[in-house]
C-alpha cells in the first residue's frame, strides 16, 4: 500500500469511527434508548436523561468530535508529512 493510500485509509477509518460514535449517541441514546434513559436524571436537573441526550448530548458530542478530529488529523498530517505550512 502506498503512503498516500495508507493516509487516505486511516483518514476514512477515523471519519467512519467518529460518525459511528455520533450516530450511536444521537440516534441510539436520543431515540432508541430514551425509554430506558428516562428513568434517570442528571444531578441538579429535572429533565430525564433520554431527553437530555436528544436535545443536548448529541450536539455536545458533535462538538467534541470536531475538536478530536482536528487534533487527530494534525497528528496524522505530521506523521505523513502533509501538514500545512505555518505563516
C-alpha distances in whole Angstrom, upper triangle without the diagonal:
4,7,8,6,6,10,11,10,12,15,15,15,18,20,20,21,24,25,26,28,30,30,31,34,35,35,36,38,40,40,40,41,44,47,46,45,48,50,49,49,48,50,53,52,54,51,49,46,44,46,44,41,41,43,41,39,36,37,37,33,32,33,32,28,28,29,26,24,25,25,21,20,22,20,17,17,19,16,14,17,17,21,24,26,30,33
4,5,5,6,9,10,10,12,14,15,16,18,20,21,22,24,26,27,29,30,31,33,35,36,37,37,39,41,42,41,43,45,48,47,46,49,51,50,50,49,51,53,52,54,51,50,46,45,47,45,41,42,43,42,39,36,37,37,34,32,33,31,28,28,28,26,23,24,24,21,19,20,19,15,15,17,14,11,14,14,18,21,23,27,30
4,6,5,6,9,10,11,12,14,15,17,18,20,21,23,24,26,27,29,30,32,33,35,35,36,38,40,41,41,42,44,47,46,45,48,50,48,48,47,49,51,50,52,50,48,45,44,45,43,40,40,41,40,37,35,35,34,31,30,30,29,26,25,25,23,20,21,21,18,15,16,15,12,12,13,11,8,10,11,14,17,20,23,26
4,5,5,6,9,10,11,12,14,15,17,18,20,21,23,24,26,27,28,30,32,33,34,35,37,38,39,39,40,42,46,45,44,47,49,47,47,46,48,50,49,51,48,47,43,42,43,41,38,39,39,38,36,33,33,33,30,28,28,27,24,23,24,22,19,19,20,17,14,16,15,12,11,13,12,8,11,10,13,16,19,22,25
4,5,5,6,9,10,10,12,14,15,16,18,20,21,22,24,26,27,28,30,31,32,33,35,36,37,37,38,40,44,43,42,45,47,46,46,45,47,49,48,50,47,46,42,41,42,40,37,37,38,37,35,32,32,32,29,27,28,27,24,23,24,22,19,20,21,18,15,17,17,13,13,16,14,11,14,13,16,19,22,25,28
4,5,5,6,9,10,10,12,14,15,16,18,20,21,23,24,26,27,29,30,31,31,33,35,36,36,37,39,42,41,40,43,45,44,44,42,45,47,46,48,45,44,40,39,41,39,35,36,37,36,33,31,31,31,28,26,27,25,22,22,23,20,17,18,19,15,13,16,14,11,12,14,11,9,13,13,16,19,22,25,28
4,6,5,6,9,10,11,12,14,15,17,18,20,21,23,24,26,27,29,30,30,32,34,35,35,36,38,41,40,39,42,44,43,42,41,43,45,44,46,43,42,39,38,39,37,34,34,35,33,31,29,28,28,25,23,24,23,20,19,20,17,14,15,15,12,10,12,12,8,8,11,9,7,10,10,12,15,18,21,24
4,5,5,6,9,10,10,12,14,15,16,18,20,21,22,24,26,27,27,28,31,32,33,33,34,36,40,39,38,41,43,42,42,40,43,45,44,45,42,41,38,36,37,36,32,33,34,32,30,27,27,27,24,22,23,22,19,18,20,18,14,15,17,14,11,14,14,10,11,14,13,11,13,12,14,16,20,23,26
4,5,5,6,9,10,11,12,14,15,16,18,20,21,22,24,26,26,27,29,30,31,31,32,35,38,37,36,39,41,40,40,39,41,44,43,44,41,40,36,35,36,35,31,32,33,32,29,26,27,27,24,22,24,22,19,19,20,18,15,17,18,14,13,16,15,11,13,16,14,12,16,15,17,20,23,26,29
4,5,5,6,9,10,10,12,14,15,17,18,20,21,23,24,25,26,27,29,30,30,31,33,36,35,34,37,39,38,38,36,39,41,40,42,39,38,34,33,35,33,29,30,31,30,27,25,25,25,22,20,21,20,16,17,17,15,12,14,14,11,10,13,12,8,11,13,11,11,14,14,15,18,22,24,27
4,5,5,6,9,10,11,12,14,16,17,18,20,21,22,24,24,26,27,29,29,30,32,35,35,33,36,38,37,37,35,38,40,39,40,38,36,33,32,33,31,28,28,29,27,25,22,23,22,20,18,19,17,14,14,15,13,10,11,12,9,8,11,11,8,10,13,12,11,14,13,14,16,20,22,25
4,5,5,6,8,10,10,12,14,15,16,18,20,21,21,22,25,26,27,27,28,30,33,33,32,35,37,36,36,35,37,40,38,40,37,35,32,30,31,30,27,27,28,27,24,21,22,22,19,17,19,18,15,15,17,15,11,14,15,12,11,15,15,12,14,17,16,15,18,16,17,19,23,25,28
4,6,5,6,9,10,11,12,14,15,16,18,20,20,21,23,25,26,25,26,29,32,31,30,33,35,34,34,33,36,38,37,39,35,34,30,29,30,29,25,26,28,26,23,21,22,22,18,17,19,18,14,15,17,14,12,14,15,12,12,15,15,12,15,17,16,16,19,18,19,21,25,27,30
4,6,5,6,9,10,11,12,14,15,17,18,19,20,22,23,25,25,25,27,31,30,28,31,33,32,32,30,33,35,34,36,33,32,28,27,28,27,23,24,25,24,21,18,19,19,15,14,16,14,11,12,13,10,8,11,12,9,9,13,12,10,13,16,15,15,18,17,17,19,23,24,28
4,5,5,6,9,10,11,12,14,15,16,17,19,20,21,23,23,24,26,29,29,27,30,33,31,31,30,33,35,33,35,32,31,27,26,27,25,22,22,23,22,19,17,17,17,14,12,14,14,10,10,13,11,8,11,13,11,10,14,15,13,15,18,17,17,20,18,18,20,23,25,28
4,5,5,6,9,10,10,12,14,15,15,16,19,20,21,21,22,24,27,27,26,29,31,30,31,30,33,35,33,35,31,30,26,25,26,25,21,21,23,22,19,16,18,18,15,13,16,15,12,13,16,13,11,15,16,14,14,17,18,16,18,21,20,20,23,21,22,23,27,29,32
4,5,5,6,9,10,11,13,14,15,15,17,19,20,20,21,23,26,25,24,27,29,28,28,27,30,32,31,33,30,28,24,23,25,23,20,20,22,21,18,15,17,17,13,13,15,14,10,13,14,12,10,14,15,12,13,17,17,15,18,21,20,20,23,22,22,24,28,29,32
4,5,5,6,9,10,11,12,14,14,16,17,19,19,20,21,25,24,22,25,28,26,26,25,28,30,29,30,27,26,22,21,22,21,17,18,19,18,15,12,14,13,10,9,11,10,7,9,11,9,8,12,13,11,12,16,16,15,18,20,20,21,23,22,21,23,26,27,30
4,5,5,6,8,10,10,11,13,14,15,17,17,18,20,23,23,22,24,27,26,26,25,28,30,29,30,27,25,22,20,21,20,16,16,18,17,15,12,13,14,11,9,12,12,9,11,14,12,11,14,16,15,15,19,19,18,20,23,23,23,26,24,23,25,28,29,32
4,5,5,6,9,10,10,10,13,14,15,15,16,18,21,21,20,23,25,24,25,24,28,30,28,29,26,24,21,19,20,20,16,16,19,18,15,12,14,15,12,11,15,14,11,14,16,14,13,17,18,16,17,21,21,20,22,25,25,25,28,26,26,28,31,32,35
4,5,5,6,9,10,10,11,13,14,15,15,17,20,19,18,21,23,22,22,21,24,27,25,26,23,21,18,17,18,17,13,14,16,15,12,10,12,12,9,9,12,11,9,12,14,12,12,16,17,15,17,20,20,20,23,25,25,26,28,27,26,28,31,32,35
4,5,5,6,8,9,10,11,13,14,15,16,19,19,17,20,22,21,21,20,23,25,24,25,22,20,17,15,16,15,11,12,14,13,10,7,9,10,7,6,10,10,8,11,13,12,12,16,17,16,18,21,21,21,23,26,26,27,29,27,26,27,31,31,34
4,5,5,5,7,9,10,11,11,13,14,18,18,17,19,22,21,22,21,25,27,25,25,22,20,17,15,16,16,12,12,14,14,11,8,11,13,10,10,13,14,12,14,17,16,16,19,21,20,21,24,25,24,26,29,29,29,31,30,29,30,34,34,37
4,6,6,5,7,9,10,9,10,12,15,15,14,17,19,19,20,20,23,25,23,24,21,18,15,13,15,15,11,11,14,14,11,9,13,13,10,11,15,14,13,16,18,17,17,21,22,20,22,25,25,25,27,30,30,30,33,31,31,32,36,36,39
4,6,5,5,7,9,10,10,11,14,14,12,15,17,16,17,16,20,22,20,21,17,15,12,10,12,11,7,9,11,11,7,6,10,10,8,9,13,12,12,15,17,16,17,20,21,20,22,25,26,25,28,30,30,31,34,32,31,32,36,36,38
4,6,6,5,7,9,10,10,14,15,13,15,18,17,17,17,21,22,20,20,17,15,13,10,11,10,7,6,9,9,7,5,8,10,8,9,13,13,13,15,18,17,18,21,22,22,23,26,27,27,29,32,32,33,35,33,32,33,36,36,38
4,6,5,5,7,9,10,13,14,13,15,18,18,19,19,23,25,22,22,18,16,14,11,12,13,9,8,11,13,11,8,12,14,12,13,16,17,16,18,21,20,20,24,25,24,26,29,30,29,31,34,34,34,37,35,34,35,39,39,41
4,6,6,5,6,8,11,11,11,13,16,16,17,18,22,24,22,22,18,15,13,10,12,13,9,9,13,14,11,10,14,15,13,14,18,18,17,20,22,21,21,25,26,25,27,30,30,30,32,34,34,35,38,36,35,37,40,40,43
4,6,6,5,6,9,9,8,10,13,13,14,14,18,20,18,18,15,12,9,6,9,9,6,7,11,11,9,9,12,13,12,14,17,17,16,19,21,21,22,25,26,25,27,30,30,30,33,35,35,36,39,37,36,37,41,40,43
4,6,7,6,9,10,9,10,13,13,14,15,18,20,17,17,13,11,9,6,7,8,5,4,8,10,8,8,11,13,12,14,16,17,17,20,22,22,23,26,27,27,28,31,32,32,34,36,37,38,40,38,37,38,41,41,43
4,6,5,8,10,10,11,14,15,16,18,21,23,20,19,15,13,12,8,9,11,9,7,11,13,12,11,14,16,15,16,20,20,20,22,25,25,25,28,30,29,31,34,34,34,36,39,39,39,42,40,39,40,43,43,46
4,6,8,9,10,11,14,15,17,19,23,25,22,21,18,14,13,9,12,14,11,10,14,16,14,13,17,19,17,18,22,22,21,24,26,26,26,29,31,30,31,34,35,34,37,39,39,40,42,41,40,41,45,45,48
4,6,5,6,9,11,12,14,16,19,22,19,18,15,12,10,7,10,12,10,10,14,15,13,13,17,18,17,19,22,22,21,24,26,25,26,30,31,30,32,35,35,35,37,40,39,40,43,41,41,42,45,45,48
4,5,5,6,9,10,12,14,17,19,16,15,12,9,8,4,7,9,8,8,11,13,12,13,16,17,17,19,21,22,22,25,27,26,27,30,31,31,33,36,36,36,39,41,41,42,44,43,42,43,46,46,48
4,6,5,7,10,12,15,19,20,18,16,13,9,9,7,9,12,12,12,15,17,16,17,20,21,20,23,25,25,26,28,30,30,31,34,35,35,37,39,40,40,42,44,44,46,48,46,45,47,50,50,52
4,5,6,8,11,14,17,20,17,16,14,10,9,8,11,13,12,13,16,17,16,17,20,21,20,23,25,25,25,28,30,29,30,34,34,34,36,38,38,39,41,43,43,44,47,46,45,46,49,49,52
4,5,6,8,10,14,16,14,13,11,7,5,5,8,9,9,11,13,14,12,14,17,17,17,20,22,22,22,25,27,26,28,31,31,31,34,36,36,37,39,41,41,43,45,44,42,44,47,46,49
4,5,7,10,13,15,12,11,8,5,5,5,7,9,10,11,13,14,14,16,19,19,19,22,24,24,25,28,29,29,31,33,34,34,36,39,39,40,42,44,44,46,48,46,45,46,49,48,50
4,7,11,13,15,13,11,10,7,7,8,11,12,13,15,16,17,16,19,22,21,21,24,26,26,27,30,31,31,33,36,36,36,38,41,41,41,44,46,46,47,50,49,47,48,51,50,53
4,7,9,12,10,10,9,6,6,8,10,10,12,14,15,15,14,17,20,19,19,23,24,23,25,28,29,28,31,33,33,34,36,38,38,39,42,43,43,45,48,46,45,46,49,48,50
4,6,8,6,6,6,5,5,8,9,9,11,13,14,13,13,16,18,17,18,21,22,22,24,27,27,27,30,32,32,33,35,37,38,39,41,43,43,45,47,46,44,45,47,46,48
4,6,5,7,7,7,6,10,11,8,11,14,13,12,12,15,17,15,16,20,20,19,22,24,25,25,28,30,29,30,33,35,35,36,39,40,41,43,44,43,41,42,44,43,45
4,6,8,10,10,10,14,14,12,14,17,17,15,15,19,20,18,19,22,22,21,24,27,26,27,30,31,31,32,35,36,36,38,41,41,42,44,46,45,43,44,46,44,46
4,7,9,11,12,15,15,13,16,18,17,16,16,20,20,19,21,24,23,23,26,28,28,28,31,33,32,34,37,38,38,40,42,43,44,47,48,47,44,45,47,45,47
4,6,8,9,13,11,10,13,15,14,13,14,18,18,17,19,22,22,22,25,27,27,28,31,32,32,34,36,38,38,40,42,43,44,46,48,46,44,44,46,45,47
4,7,9,12,10,10,14,15,14,14,16,19,20,19,21,24,24,25,27,29,30,30,33,35,35,36,39,40,41,42,44,46,47,49,50,49,47,47,49,48,50
4,6,8,7,7,10,11,11,11,13,16,17,17,18,21,22,22,24,26,27,28,30,32,33,34,36,38,39,40,42,44,44,46,48,46,44,45,47,46,48
4,6,5,6,9,10,11,12,12,15,17,17,18,20,22,22,24,26,27,28,30,32,33,33,36,38,38,39,41,43,44,45,47,46,44,45,47,46,48
4,5,5,6,9,10,10,9,12,14,14,15,18,19,19,21,23,24,24,26,29,29,30,32,34,35,36,38,40,40,42,44,42,41,42,44,44,46
4,5,5,6,9,10,9,11,14,14,14,17,19,19,20,23,25,24,26,29,30,30,32,34,35,35,38,40,40,41,43,42,40,41,44,44,46
4,5,5,6,8,9,11,13,14,15,17,19,20,21,23,25,25,27,29,30,31,32,35,36,36,38,40,41,42,44,42,41,41,44,43,45
4,5,5,5,6,9,10,11,12,14,16,16,18,20,22,22,24,26,27,28,30,32,33,34,36,38,38,40,42,40,38,38,41,40,42
4,6,5,4,6,9,9,9,12,14,14,15,18,19,20,21,24,25,25,27,29,30,31,33,35,36,37,39,37,36,36,39,39,41
4,6,6,6,9,11,11,12,15,16,17,19,21,21,22,25,26,27,28,31,32,32,34,36,37,38,40,38,36,37,40,39,41
4,6,7,7,10,11,12,14,16,17,18,20,21,22,24,26,27,28,30,32,33,34,36,37,38,40,38,36,36,39,38,40
4,6,5,6,9,10,11,12,14,16,17,18,20,22,23,24,26,28,29,30,32,34,35,36,37,35,34,34,36,35,37
4,5,5,6,9,10,11,12,14,16,16,18,20,21,22,24,26,27,28,30,32,32,34,35,34,32,33,35,35,37
4,6,5,6,9,10,10,12,15,15,16,18,20,20,22,24,25,26,28,30,31,32,33,32,30,31,34,33,35
4,5,5,6,9,10,11,13,14,15,17,19,20,21,23,25,25,27,29,30,31,32,30,29,29,32,31,33
4,5,5,6,9,10,11,12,14,16,17,18,20,22,23,24,26,28,29,30,31,30,28,28,31,30,32
4,5,5,6,9,10,10,12,14,15,16,18,20,21,22,24,26,26,28,29,28,26,27,30,29,32
4,5,5,6,9,10,10,12,14,15,16,18,20,20,22,24,25,26,28,26,24,25,28,27,29
4,5,5,7,9,10,11,13,14,15,17,19,20,21,23,25,26,27,25,23,23,26,25,27
4,5,5,6,9,10,11,12,14,16,17,18,20,21,23,24,25,24,22,23,25,25,27
4,5,5,6,9,10,10,12,14,15,16,18,20,21,22,23,22,20,21,24,24,27
4,5,5,6,9,10,11,12,14,15,16,18,20,21,22,20,18,18,21,21,24
4,5,5,6,9,10,11,13,14,15,17,19,20,21,19,17,17,20,19,22
4,5,5,6,8,10,11,12,14,15,16,18,20,18,17,18,21,21,24
4,5,5,6,8,10,10,12,14,15,16,18,16,14,16,19,19,22
4,6,5,6,9,10,10,12,14,15,16,14,12,13,16,16,19
4,6,5,7,9,10,11,13,15,15,14,12,14,16,16,19
4,5,5,6,9,10,11,12,14,13,12,14,17,18,21
4,5,5,6,8,9,10,12,10,9,11,15,16,19
4,5,5,6,9,10,10,9,7,9,12,13,16
4,5,5,6,9,10,10,9,12,14,15,19
4,5,5,6,8,8,8,12,15,16,20
4,5,5,6,5,5,8,11,13,17
4,5,5,6,6,9,11,13,16
4,6,8,9,12,15,16,20
4,6,8,12,14,17,20
4,6,9,11,14,17
4,7,9,12,16
4,7,9,13
4,6,9
4,6
4
